[in-house]
Amino acid sequence: MRVDRDVVPEYPLSWQARALTGLLRGTVKPASSLLMRHPLALSGAARLGELARLVDVPHPAHVAVVPAAFSACGGEWVRGGQGLDERKVVLYFHGGGYFSCSPRTHRSITWRLSVVAKRPVLALDYRQGPVHRLADSLADALDAYDCLLRRGHAAEDILLAGDSAGGHLTLATLLALRDRGLPLPAAAICLSPWADLTDVPRRANRWQDPMLPASRVRWLARRWTSGLDPWDPLVSPVHGDFTGLPPMMIVTGSTEVLRDEARRVAQRARLAGVPVRYEEWPRMPHVFPILADVLPEARLAFRHMRQFLQAVAELPEPMEGSAAA
């Protein structure tokens, strides 16, 4: 299978997807409009997130979850069954707008990713706002990657992956590793990446997105980039030079307000010679793979991730652009 391709899955829209998008439009979207409006609301959401860490999110019996500790942050090892290749690893960055969620909230993604990648997943509990800044999150990501190298994992045996804000962190981590001359991972998977934090209005899918209000995404971007240059590629990766980065898979929904920046990442990466599998799923909500417990399309997306990883594994070695120049 060719890695570098655009895919528009043509599966019939399930009744579960129709019901969920309607539910999200009536609940999550108005709640987001209220939440992402005042700094105190973000602080309150972050505090609730801290309490949520005490709740043990259920997972299937065959899945093993073990806490992991790193210098400034923690995380968890997720193993989606037996027979995994322990020499290899996925380093996963959860989404949540850089102020909410945790590895626990994203176990429906991480255990399935472990299955399709046939390796354990290290889900990083990186530092987030409003207490911490983007640079702190990136420092945690780089530190975790360095820790994996020091533990004996070869760079070519590491995959990076993340969703939404975690997709942003995935891209920023790749750029930072390349710029520092460090060995790069074998590939990366970005689910609905938030890649543009410049102060630009998002007009595409403003009304179609069932989950994210475009104006509130813009407000949140302004808050996290206060005092920073929003055009810095480590702040807005969509404006980066992707030369030398490993193959990437980008998954997004056709009605997302973040869809266009995912497209632009794919375009810029290809211009730099990076193979990109770009998948745009019709009428799917933001980070729909997290809904795999109830959404058939989300479960199918993990099959596509498996196909991508198999295609990457079949690329000739040494792979051009797999290391920084």
BELJODA-V626415 format. One record per helix or strand of 3 or more residues. SS is the DSSP state (H for helix, E for strand). FROM is the first residue (numbers start at 1). TO is the last residue. If there is no record, write none. Layout:
BEGIN
SS,FROM,TO  SS,FROM,TO
END
This chain:
BEGIN
E,5,7  H,15,26  H,28,35  H,39,52  E,64,69  E,74,79  E,89,93  H,104,117  E,120,125  H,134,150  H,155,157  E,158,163  H,165,179  E,187,191  H,214,224  H,237,239  E,247,253  H,259,271  E,276,281  H,288,291  H,296,313
END
